[in-house]
Each structure stands twice: as structure tokens, then as C-alpha cells.
Amino acid sequence: MTTLAQPNLDTLKASVRGEIVLPDSSNYDEVRAIWNGMIDKRPSIIVRCTGVADVKACLAFAKESGMEISVRGAGHNIAGTAIADNRLLVDMSTLRSVSVDPDTKTVTAGPGATLGDIDHETKEYGLAVPMGINSTTGISGLALGGGIGWLTRKHGMTSDNLLSVQIVTASGEVLEASETENADLFWALRGGGGNFGIVTRWTFRAYPVSMVTAGLIVFPAEERKSVLQQYREYAPSLPTNSPVWVVLRKAPPLPFLPEEVHGQDVLVVPFCHNGDAAAGMKIADTIKSFGNPVGAHVGEMPFAGWQQAFDPLLTPGARNYWKSHNFTELSDPFIDTMVEYASALPSPGCEIFFGYIEGCCSDVDPTATAYSHRHTKWVVNMHGRWQEAGDDEFCIQWARDLFAATKPYAAPGVYINFLTGEETDRIKDGFGPNFDRLVEVKSKYDPDNVFNLNQNIKPA
Ligand SMILES: Cc1cc2nc3c(=O)[nH]c(=O)nc-3n(C[C@H](O)[C@H](O)[C@H](O)COP(=O)(O)OP(=O)(O)OC[C@H]3O[C@@H](n4cnc5c(N)ncnc54)[C@H](O)[C@@H]3O)c2cc1C
């Protein structure tokens, strides 16, 4: 571990307002923990930033001391890019304020805000920002990579709804980026990841969303193929305010499922209709008619509540390994492969998630923002999740084998927010046709690659 010279540390202490956490601090282990329990890294120093001045002080300190940095939002990235051994962790998770302007339908959020923090404030005005589906995820990593969820079909990716950003660049300059200010940087921040600086403030567009008709319909293992075949026709036939997704997993012990189903292989169809409740219930009835559901939990509920529906299955601390492909069609052989691997889940936490996102975000030109995968209809996440380190090899191998077996059916490209740390060879695919332009922007704003712990774009 890098040992800090005392004068250097004293300079840092004098220049920041936030808490400094060191390896001998009593809260060091608590503060360095991130969502994926497989990541166990020991930074030399953690600064829990209180604002722009602390971020600038961290960057100045890093330059003077030669210590590399990492940047953390809410610490959800599966690759664990928020943290590394022997670095200075610039911790933005402390900056969680959110404010809503109901007149302009705009939302300003701190870089450490979680999706739940934002929903908590916007719900007061019957508004929502299009974001992801787990409330403890951080807005920063999510928006920098794209951001997909229940409102994507109707209103676009999180990054499509970004209006402006305040960011501290590698040189310590504080810039505003929007369509009209530093437009090249703004373009890169909408899908280019954490390559360009440290975001200190986000401003998004929000939409009227309050009560939705949503829920889960659960089918038995033997109906998975037939339900998937019907689903692939039905989901695209619905209007964009009615996304329907699919999850293949073992049934959790949910109260609306009979006890004998708990722990059995099932197919879950989650849906969320933002509109007339009667139309939403009709969607539920159609989905139920795909087979003989073993349970269903459907009804009207606040959107902010539905945004937390998956939280109990995604608690922090478990060991996680993901593989992901994009798809434009779900062919019969592909469905067969999925069902085969879903019948051999290596642990009760593992699941295969199909996010159906085709809609208004598909109409955007792939080069209009750094996120380019506009052809994608389904983003599929093969989510290995388990508790014990002794099961690492077995569970990781399942995800890798499934990834390889479904590769022939996949579309080009990959969603960068689902990449694991070892997949550096997929980063270029993650940026698709925008890679060269991203290299140009990177070279302009971060020529020395100060921000290198991410889905890294190396400067020219
Ligand atoms: C349980 C779970 C559910 C998820 N669900 C969804 C979903 O529904 N939809 C979806 O699109 N994605 C989803 N994701 C993926 C998610 O988008 C990424 O993991 C994202 O990186 C999380 O952001 P974070 O701020 O929490 O990450 P962190 O791990 O804190 O940060 C990830 C990277 O983002 C960059 N970064 C973070 N903060 C800043 C900042 N202030 N300035 C500059 N760079 C910064 C850094 O490069 C950092 O390494 C999910 C992830 C998890 C673990």
C-alpha cells in the first residue's frame, strides 16, 4: 500500500471540507464497501466530498502526489470501477441532494443521488425522470452509461433526458456542459461513461408519472418456452407506455406465490403501464392468458413504489458476476438455449433478465449522443449472484457458458453499464460507431487519462 508523506496528507486535510477516511480509520471498511461483494479493494485515502471545492482539491492533490484516483457515485458498478487498491477515492456518494422545478419539469441532482433519492422528490410533483429499475443504483454511473428502465420506451434513456451537467475536468476547471455550452463534452457525457471528468451536478427533464398499473405474473418452468414465444410477439405490439420485461429465475418466497413454488424454476413477466388503469389490467389479463400462472401480483400503485419492487432481490454485499448481450430478435433456438440454462441456475439469486427497450429511444440517430445502440430491442443481462466465495467458479462459469451459447443470436454492441471488469476487450463495441469521436473528446478534456478507472477510452 502507498504510504502517504505526512506533509502531503496535511495539505489535503487543510484543503477539503469533507471527511477523510484512512486505512486506520474506524469506518474504513464500511466506507470502502461497494455493492458487488466480490470487490474488496483498499484505497490509500478516501475523501467524502462535500462539493466542487473538495473535488478540485482532490484532483490537485492527486497531481502533486502522483497518486491515481477513482470516482464513486453510489458504488453499484458491477466491474467495481468506483474503487481500487492504493488510490485516492473521490467519494461523491455523500452529495445526494435533489430539487425539482415543477414549472419547467426539470430535476437537479447531486452526483451521489440514488434513483430512489430522485424518485422520492419527483413523486411529490407527480413527475419522474426515466432511470433504472433498482432504487439504490446511483444516478451518476447510470446516466453516464445510458440508463434504461420502465420509462425508456416512452421517454428515452436517462442520458437522452439530460439537460446540463456541471463537471470538474482533469485540469481542475469547472465547466457547464449542455447542447449550447461545451457541446462536444455534453455529447460524450451521454453514454461515454466516466472518462471525461467528475460530475458535480446533473439536470434532467422529467415527465408526468404518478400512479401506474404494474406487477408480476409468474409462470411454471414447463411453460417458459411457450410464454417466451408469445411474449416476443406481444411486447412489441404494445404502446411505448406499456413496457413488458421477462425474468427467468428461481421463485423467491413472495407472499403471493404458493409455498410449493418457492425455489422452483419460473418465468416472471413484470410489466408497468403508465396510463389508464383499465387498459393496464387488460394487459395483465393478456399476459396471464399465455399459460397457467402459478401466481400474480398486479394492481395500481405509485410509480416510485414500483421502482423499488426489485430492491429485495438486489441487496448489496452478495457476490455478483454479469454477462450481457443486446438482441433485436428472440429466435426459437435462442429461446431454447435460454430455457436450457435457466434450468441449470447455479444459485437461487441467479437470473436472466430481458429488458425490452425499443421505442422512442430507437428513433434517435446512433451518433446523436455517445450511447449508440439504438437498434437494440432487448438488453439481456445474465446475472450470476450468490453468497459464498467457494461458489465463485461454478457460478461464473454458468454465466460465461450462457454468454457464449447465446452469442450467435446477439446483435452487435453491448451496454457499457453491464460490463464486468475483465471485459476490456468489449469496451470498443460498447461505444460502437462513436468510439473515434469519443477518443477525440477524451484527448481534449483528459489528455493524461487521469480518469482511467472506468470503461476506459484511451486518449490519442
Ligand atoms: C442492482 C443493480 C441494478 C441495476 N439496474 C440498472 C437498470 O435498471 N438500468 C440501467 O441502465 N443500469 C442498471 N444498473 C447498472 C448501473 O447503471 C451501473 O452499475 C452504474 O454504473 C451505477 O452507477 P453508480 O453511480 O452507482 O456506480 P459507481 O460504481 O459509483 O460508479 C461507476 C463509475 O461511474 C463513474 N462515476 C460515478 N460517479 C461519477 C461522477 N460523479 N463523475 C464522473 N464519473 C462518475 C466512474 O467512472 C465510476 O467508476 C444496475 C446495477 C446494479 C448493481
The ligand as a MOL file (V3000), in Angstrom:
LIG
                    3D

  0  0  0     0  0            999 V3000
M  V30 BEGIN CTAB
M  V30 COUNTS 53 58 0 0 0
M  V30 BEGIN ATOM
M  V30 1 C -28.5790 -3.8580 -8.6640 0
M  V30 2 C -28.3200 -3.0960 -9.9280 0
M  V30 3 C -29.3680 -2.7460 -10.7410 0
M  V30 4 C -29.1300 -2.0350 -11.9120 0
M  V30 5 N -30.1840 -1.7060 -12.7020 0
M  V30 6 C -29.9710 -0.9790 -13.8100 0
M  V30 7 C -31.0630 -0.5520 -14.6160 0
M  V30 8 O -32.2100 -0.8390 -14.3350 0
M  V30 9 N -30.8040 0.1800 -15.7120 0
M  V30 10 C -29.5390 0.5300 -16.0550 0
M  V30 11 O -29.3790 1.2150 -17.0600 0
M  V30 12 N -28.4750 0.1310 -15.3230 0
M  V30 13 C -28.6680 -0.5960 -14.2130 0
M  V30 14 N -27.6060 -0.9950 -13.4580 0
M  V30 15 C -26.2520 -0.6870 -13.9170 0
M  V30 16 C -25.8500 0.7140 -13.4560 0
M  V30 17 O -26.2860 1.6340 -14.4240 0
M  V30 18 C -24.3270 0.8310 -13.3220 0
M  V30 19 O -23.8860 -0.1060 -12.3840 0
M  V30 20 C -23.8860 2.2240 -12.8980 0
M  V30 21 O -22.5030 2.3350 -13.1220 0
M  V30 22 C -24.1770 2.5180 -11.4590 0
M  V30 23 O -23.8680 3.8290 -11.1410 0
M  V30 24 P -23.2130 4.2040 -9.7120 0
M  V30 25 O -23.0410 5.6900 -9.6810 0
M  V30 26 O -23.9530 3.5640 -8.6250 0
M  V30 27 O -21.8300 3.4750 -9.9050 0
M  V30 28 P -20.3710 3.6380 -9.2720 0
M  V30 29 O -19.8680 2.2610 -9.1130 0
M  V30 30 O -20.3680 4.5360 -8.1010 0
M  V30 31 O -19.6150 4.3620 -10.4350 0
M  V30 32 C -19.3720 3.7140 -11.6610 0
M  V30 33 C -18.4600 4.5680 -12.4990 0
M  V30 34 O -19.1580 5.7490 -12.8850 0
M  V30 35 C -18.2670 6.8400 -12.9040 0
M  V30 36 N -18.7550 7.8560 -11.9620 0
M  V30 37 C -19.5020 7.6860 -10.8590 0
M  V30 38 N -19.7760 8.8780 -10.3230 0
M  V30 39 C -19.2150 9.8090 -11.1120 0
M  V30 40 C -19.1630 11.2290 -11.0970 0
M  V30 41 N -19.7670 11.9480 -10.1550 0
M  V30 42 N -18.4800 11.8540 -12.0850 0
M  V30 43 C -17.8680 11.1400 -13.0660 0
M  V30 44 N -17.8640 9.8170 -13.1090 0
M  V30 45 C -18.5420 9.1600 -12.1450 0
M  V30 46 C -16.9000 6.3300 -12.5180 0
M  V30 47 O -16.1850 6.0100 -13.6840 0
M  V30 48 C -17.2230 5.0630 -11.7720 0
M  V30 49 O -16.2010 4.1000 -11.8690 0
M  V30 50 C -27.8110 -1.6810 -12.2740 0
M  V30 51 C -26.7550 -2.0370 -11.4450 0
M  V30 52 C -26.9980 -2.7350 -10.2780 0
M  V30 53 C -25.8520 -3.1550 -9.4170 0
M  V30 END ATOM
M  V30 BEGIN BOND
M  V30 1 1 1 2
M  V30 2 1 2 3
M  V30 3 2 2 52
M  V30 4 2 3 4
M  V30 5 1 4 5
M  V30 6 1 4 50
M  V30 7 2 5 6
M  V30 8 1 6 7
M  V30 9 1 6 13
M  V30 10 2 7 8
M  V30 11 1 7 9
M  V30 12 1 9 10
M  V30 13 2 10 11
M  V30 14 1 10 12
M  V30 15 2 12 13
M  V30 16 1 13 14
M  V30 17 1 14 15
M  V30 18 1 14 50
M  V30 19 1 15 16
M  V30 20 1 16 17
M  V30 21 1 16 18
M  V30 22 1 18 19
M  V30 23 1 18 20
M  V30 24 1 20 21
M  V30 25 1 20 22
M  V30 26 1 22 23
M  V30 27 1 23 24
M  V30 28 2 24 25
M  V30 29 1 24 26
M  V30 30 1 24 27
M  V30 31 1 27 28
M  V30 32 2 28 29
M  V30 33 1 28 30
M  V30 34 1 28 31
M  V30 35 1 31 32
M  V30 36 1 32 33
M  V30 37 1 33 34
M  V30 38 1 33 48
M  V30 39 1 34 35
M  V30 40 1 35 36
M  V30 41 1 35 46
M  V30 42 1 36 37
M  V30 43 1 36 45
M  V30 44 2 37 38
M  V30 45 1 38 39
M  V30 46 1 39 40
M  V30 47 2 39 45
M  V30 48 1 40 41
M  V30 49 2 40 42
M  V30 50 1 42 43
M  V30 51 2 43 44
M  V30 52 1 44 45
M  V30 53 1 46 47
M  V30 54 1 46 48
M  V30 55 1 48 49
M  V30 56 2 50 51
M  V30 57 1 51 52
M  V30 58 1 52 53
M  V30 END BOND
M  V30 END CTAB
M  END
